Amino acid sequence: MSEKKPLILVTNDDGITSRGIAFLVDCMQELGNVVVVAPNSPQSGMGHAITIANPLRLYPTTVFPELPAYECSGTPADCVKLAKHHVLKDNAPDLVVSGINHGSNSAISILYSGTMSAAIEAAIEGIPAIGFSLADYTREPDFSHTREYVLSIARNVLEKGIKKGVALNVNFPARSPEPLNGVKICRQADAKWQEIFDERRDPNGRRYFWLAGEFVNNDPGKDTDEYALSQNYVSVVPCQYDLTAYDTMATMSEWNL
């Protein structure tokens, strides 16, 4: 790392007042100059949505009074776009970090995750990016055991770089009496949510549905993010936004089209 402090953009999907982003901002201040642009309300499950039919609001906030910080009415991807092209005036940050999300973003959850969509948006812009998530669903999660690894992973990205167009999906197990066992570089598990739509009635008798279900992991591999988390390791999955199935292209070349 050069003597000049790197510029680090911090965002999330749980909202600018969440405990996870406060913890992440505190970590990043050890590594560089921090700017915060985050949603003004929770945006979990928004995926890579962007705002195109409504105005976007962006206001300075005192949530982080010692830093340049802004709250945005849009999605996590909107926050990264506005940060790069408006707040920073195309002065691209050296690193974008998103999180720390309250809940896991392993396996298929990456496709629904606003946390990771912010990181992927940065990767689209050619900026190194990391999404951090904690697999803890209690009301007041403890992030303290992640600090060493948050700093180590971010420092490595700043010093060594990552391939253009790639973002890291980092998931932490919930805090337990045992210390974390270390870091595993993994693939995304073939696991998904098995949805159940609970049909209900409102006080006026009108029907509505509430999304429920359970997480099902049918992947027996020991090289996945789900396995790493189950063994009390930090999982790191390098992700890219190119969704092309290249092997299928070769098969389809034999089609009579």
C-alpha positions as CSV (number, residue, x, y, z in Angstrom):
1,M,0.0,0.0,0.0
2,S,1.3,3.4,-0.9
3,E,1.9,6.2,1.6
4,K,-1.2,7.9,0.3
5,K,-4.2,6.5,2.1
6,P,-6.6,4.6,-0.1
7,L,-10.1,5.9,-0.7
8,I,-12.7,3.4,0.5
9,L,-16.5,3.6,-0.2
10,V,-18.7,1.9,2.4
11,T,-22.3,0.9,1.6
12,N,-24.8,-1.8,2.6
13,D,-28.4,-3.0,2.2
14,D,-29.5,-2.9,5.9
15,G,-29.6,0.9,5.9
16,I,-27.3,3.6,7.1
17,T,-28.2,3.3,10.7
18,S,-27.6,-0.5,11.0
19,R,-25.0,-1.9,13.4
20,G,-23.2,-3.8,10.7
21,I,-22.3,-0.7,8.6
22,A,-21.2,1.1,11.8
23,F,-18.8,-1.7,12.6
24,L,-17.5,-1.9,9.0
25,V,-16.9,1.9,8.8
26,D,-14.9,1.7,12.0
27,C,-12.8,-1.1,10.5
28,M,-12.2,0.7,7.3
29,Q,-11.0,3.8,9.0
30,E,-7.9,1.8,10.0
31,L,-7.1,1.3,6.3
32,G,-7.9,4.5,4.5
33,N,-10.1,7.6,4.0
34,V,-13.7,6.6,4.2
35,V,-16.8,7.9,2.4
36,V,-20.2,6.4,3.2
37,V,-23.2,6.3,0.8
38,A,-25.9,3.9,2.0
39,P,-29.7,3.5,1.8
40,N,-31.9,5.5,4.1
41,S,-34.0,2.4,4.8
42,P,-33.5,-1.4,4.7
43,Q,-33.1,-2.8,1.2
44,S,-32.6,-6.5,1.9
45,G,-33.6,-8.8,-0.9
46,M,-33.5,-6.1,-3.5
47,G,-30.9,-7.9,-5.6
48,H,-29.4,-5.7,-8.3
49,A,-32.4,-3.4,-8.7
50,I,-31.9,0.2,-9.7
51,T,-34.3,3.1,-9.6
52,I,-35.4,4.2,-13.0
53,A,-39.1,5.4,-12.7
54,N,-38.8,7.5,-9.4
55,P,-36.6,10.3,-8.3
56,L,-33.5,9.5,-6.3
57,R,-32.9,11.5,-3.1
58,L,-29.4,11.9,-1.7
59,Y,-28.8,13.9,1.5
60,P,-25.8,14.4,3.8
61,T,-26.3,12.6,7.1
62,T,-24.9,13.0,10.6
63,V,-25.0,9.3,11.3
64,F,-21.2,9.4,10.8
65,P,-20.4,13.0,11.8
66,E,-16.7,12.7,11.4
67,L,-16.9,11.4,7.8
68,P,-18.4,12.5,4.4
69,A,-21.6,10.4,4.6
70,Y,-24.8,10.4,2.6
71,E,-28.1,8.6,2.8
72,C,-29.9,7.6,-0.4
73,S,-33.5,6.8,-1.1
74,G,-32.5,4.1,-3.6
75,T,-31.1,0.6,-3.7
76,P,-27.6,-0.5,-2.8
77,A,-26.7,-0.5,-6.5
78,D,-28.0,3.1,-6.8
79,C,-25.8,4.0,-3.9
80,V,-22.7,2.8,-5.6
81,K,-23.6,4.5,-8.9
82,L,-24.4,7.8,-7.2
83,A,-21.2,7.6,-5.1
84,K,-19.0,7.1,-8.1
85,H,-20.6,9.5,-10.6
86,H,-21.9,12.2,-8.3
87,V,-20.4,12.2,-4.7
88,L,-16.9,11.4,-5.8
89,K,-17.2,13.1,-9.2
90,D,-15.7,10.1,-11.1
91,N,-12.8,9.9,-8.6
92,A,-13.1,6.1,-8.4
93,P,-12.5,4.7,-4.9
94,D,-9.7,2.2,-4.4
95,L,-12.1,-0.2,-2.7
96,V,-15.8,-0.6,-2.2
97,V,-17.0,-2.6,0.8
98,S,-20.6,-3.5,1.5
99,G,-22.1,-4.7,4.8
100,I,-21.7,-6.1,7.2
101,N,-25.0,-7.7,6.4
102,H,-27.2,-9.0,9.2
103,G,-27.7,-12.5,7.9
104,S,-25.9,-14.9,5.5
105,N,-25.5,-14.3,1.8
106,S,-24.0,-17.7,0.9
107,A,-25.1,-20.0,-1.9
108,I,-28.1,-18.8,-4.0
109,S,-28.7,-15.9,-1.7
110,I,-26.0,-13.9,-3.6
111,L,-28.6,-13.4,-6.4
112,Y,-31.1,-11.8,-4.1
113,S,-28.6,-9.9,-1.9
114,G,-28.5,-6.2,-1.9
115,T,-25.2,-6.4,-0.1
116,M,-23.5,-8.3,-2.8
117,S,-25.3,-6.4,-5.6
118,A,-23.6,-3.2,-4.3
119,A,-20.2,-5.1,-4.5
120,I,-21.0,-6.4,-8.0
121,E,-22.0,-2.9,-9.2
122,A,-18.6,-1.7,-8.1
123,A,-17.0,-4.7,-10.0
124,I,-18.9,-3.6,-13.1
125,E,-17.3,-0.2,-12.7
126,G,-13.9,-1.9,-12.5
127,I,-13.5,-1.2,-8.8
128,P,-12.2,-3.9,-6.3
129,A,-15.1,-4.8,-4.1
130,I,-16.1,-7.0,-1.1
131,G,-19.4,-7.9,0.3
132,F,-19.4,-8.9,4.0
133,S,-22.2,-10.9,5.7
134,L,-22.7,-12.4,9.1
135,A,-24.8,-15.6,9.4
136,D,-26.5,-14.4,12.6
137,Y,-30.2,-13.8,12.7
138,T,-30.6,-12.7,16.3
139,R,-31.9,-9.3,17.0
140,E,-28.6,-7.9,18.2
141,P,-25.8,-9.7,16.4
142,D,-22.2,-9.6,17.6
143,F,-19.8,-8.6,14.9
144,S,-16.7,-8.4,17.0
145,H,-15.1,-11.7,16.0
146,T,-15.1,-10.7,12.4
147,R,-12.8,-7.6,12.8
148,E,-9.4,-9.4,12.3
149,Y,-10.7,-11.0,9.1
150,V,-12.5,-8.0,7.7
151,L,-9.2,-6.0,8.0
152,S,-7.0,-8.8,6.6
153,I,-9.2,-9.5,3.6
154,A,-9.6,-5.8,2.8
155,R,-5.9,-5.1,3.3
156,N,-5.0,-8.0,0.9
157,V,-7.4,-6.6,-1.8
158,L,-5.9,-3.2,-1.4
159,E,-2.3,-4.4,-1.6
160,K,-2.5,-7.3,-4.0
161,G,-5.7,-6.5,-6.0
162,I,-8.2,-8.8,-7.6
163,K,-9.1,-9.5,-11.1
164,K,-11.1,-6.8,-12.8
165,G,-14.8,-7.6,-12.8
166,V,-14.6,-9.8,-9.7
167,A,-16.1,-9.1,-6.2
168,L,-15.5,-11.2,-3.1
169,N,-18.5,-12.6,-1.3
170,V,-17.3,-13.0,2.4
171,N,-19.6,-14.8,4.9
172,F,-18.8,-15.2,8.6
173,P,-20.3,-17.8,11.0
174,A,-22.2,-16.4,14.0
175,R,-20.0,-15.8,17.0
176,S,-19.6,-19.0,19.1
177,P,-17.5,-19.9,22.2
178,E,-14.8,-21.2,19.9
179,P,-12.7,-18.9,17.8
180,L,-13.0,-18.9,14.0
181,N,-10.9,-21.6,12.4
182,G,-9.6,-19.4,9.6
183,V,-10.5,-18.6,6.0
184,K,-11.6,-20.9,3.2
185,I,-11.6,-19.8,-0.4
186,C,-14.7,-21.6,-1.7
187,R,-17.2,-22.1,-4.5
188,Q,-20.8,-21.2,-4.1
189,A,-22.9,-24.1,-2.8
190,D,-25.7,-25.5,-4.9
191,A,-28.2,-24.7,-2.2
192,K,-31.4,-22.7,-2.2
193,W,-34.5,-21.6,-0.3
194,Q,-37.5,-23.9,-0.7
195,E,-40.3,-21.3,-0.6
196,I,-43.7,-21.7,1.0
197,F,-46.3,-19.0,0.5
198,D,-48.4,-18.8,3.6
199,E,-51.9,-17.6,2.6
200,R,-53.5,-15.3,5.1
201,R,-56.4,-12.8,5.4
202,D,-56.2,-9.2,6.5
203,P,-58.8,-7.7,8.9
204,N,-61.0,-6.9,5.9
205,G,-61.0,-10.5,4.8
206,R,-58.8,-9.8,1.8
207,R,-56.3,-12.5,0.8
208,Y,-52.6,-11.9,1.0
209,F,-49.4,-14.1,1.0
210,W,-46.4,-14.2,3.4
211,L,-43.2,-15.6,2.0
212,A,-41.8,-18.4,4.3
213,G,-39.8,-21.6,3.7
214,E,-36.6,-23.3,4.6
215,F,-33.0,-23.3,3.3
216,V,-32.1,-26.6,1.6
217,N,-28.5,-27.6,0.9
218,N,-28.3,-30.6,-1.4
219,D,-24.6,-30.0,-2.2
220,P,-22.3,-32.7,-0.5
221,G,-19.1,-30.9,-1.5
222,K,-16.6,-29.9,1.1
223,D,-15.3,-27.0,-1.0
224,T,-18.4,-24.8,-0.7
225,D,-19.3,-21.7,1.3
226,E,-22.0,-23.6,3.2
227,Y,-19.6,-26.3,4.3
228,A,-17.0,-23.8,5.4
229,L,-19.5,-21.9,7.5
230,S,-20.7,-25.2,9.0
231,Q,-17.1,-25.8,10.1
232,N,-16.7,-22.4,11.7
233,Y,-14.6,-21.0,8.8
234,V,-14.9,-17.7,7.1
235,S,-16.0,-18.4,3.5
236,V,-14.7,-16.3,0.6
237,V,-16.2,-16.8,-2.9
238,P,-14.8,-14.8,-5.8
239,C,-17.9,-13.7,-7.9
240,Q,-18.3,-12.3,-11.3
241,Y,-21.2,-10.6,-13.1
242,D,-20.7,-12.5,-16.4
243,L,-23.4,-15.1,-16.3
244,T,-22.6,-16.7,-19.6
245,A,-22.7,-20.5,-19.6
246,Y,-19.7,-21.0,-21.8
247,D,-19.8,-24.8,-21.9
248,T,-23.4,-24.6,-23.1
249,M,-22.4,-22.4,-25.9
250,A,-20.3,-25.2,-27.3
251,T,-23.2,-27.7,-27.1
252,M,-25.6,-25.2,-28.7
253,S,-23.3,-24.8,-31.6
254,E,-24.5,-28.2,-32.8
255,W,-28.2,-27.1,-32.9
256,N,-29.9,-26.6,-36.2
257,L,-30.9,-23.0,-35.8
